């Protein structure tokens, strides 16, 4: 819960800077936060069930790997669309 809240808060603070960096409107940049929240909200129950079927350890390791790769993509994203997609993957 802490990391989820922290990830959302950090992105909210950085929105004005992201808008300048990508020369985008504030409404467009808000999708960075919305993509993250929508992905978590829609997948949390089904991923919980998947962990019951496949094993929690295996799914946790896969989740950590996916989060790491998505975080790397967020860091090197040259476009706003790629940043939004990487945040959804996080």
N, C-alpha and C positions, 0 to 999 in steps of 0.2 A: 504494500500500500504506500509506503514511504517513497519508493522509487517512482511509482506511477504519478503521485502528486508532485514530486520534485521535477520529473520530466515535463509535466504540463506547465508548472510554474516557470521553469527556466525558459521554455519556448515562448510563453506569454511576455516575459520581460524582453526577450530579444526580437519581438515582432517589428518594432520600428526600425531597428538596424537591418533586419532581413528585407524590409520593404525598400530601404535605400540600396542595399547591396544588389538586389535583383531588379531594381527599378520597376517595382510592382506596387499596386494599390494595397492599402491595409486590408481590404476585404479579400484580396487574392492570397495574401500572406497568412491570413487567419486559417486557411486550409491546412497549414502545417500543424496546428494544434487540433483542428477538427478531424483530420485523417487519423491521428493517433487515438483520439477519444472514440471515434466511430469503430475503429478496428478492435479496440479493447472491449467495447460494449457489445459488439456483435459476436465476438469469438470466445468470450470468457467461459460460457457454459459448455459449448461444444469442445473446447480444448480441455476442459476439466474432465469431460466424459472420455475423450481420447486418451488422457493420461491414465484413467482407470483401465482402459483396454490394453494399452501398450506398455505401461509401466511409468511411474512418475520420474524415476531417475533418467530414463532414456529421453523422455519428453523435455525434462528440465535441461539436459545437456544440449538437445537440439534447439531449444528456445534460447539458451545462452549463445550458441553459435549464430543463430539467425539475428539476434539482437546485436551481436558484435559486428557482423557483416553490414547490417542496416545502419549502425552507427557510423561505420567507416564511410558508407555511401553518403550519409548526411554530411559528413565532414568535407567530402570532396565534390559534392553536388554542384555542377556548373549551371544548372537551371532550376527554377522554382518547381517545375513539374517533377523532376527527379528527387528533389528534397521532400516534396509531399509524399511521393511513393515510398521513399525510404522511411519516412516517419510512420507511415501506415504499416510497413513491415516491422518496425520496432515494436 
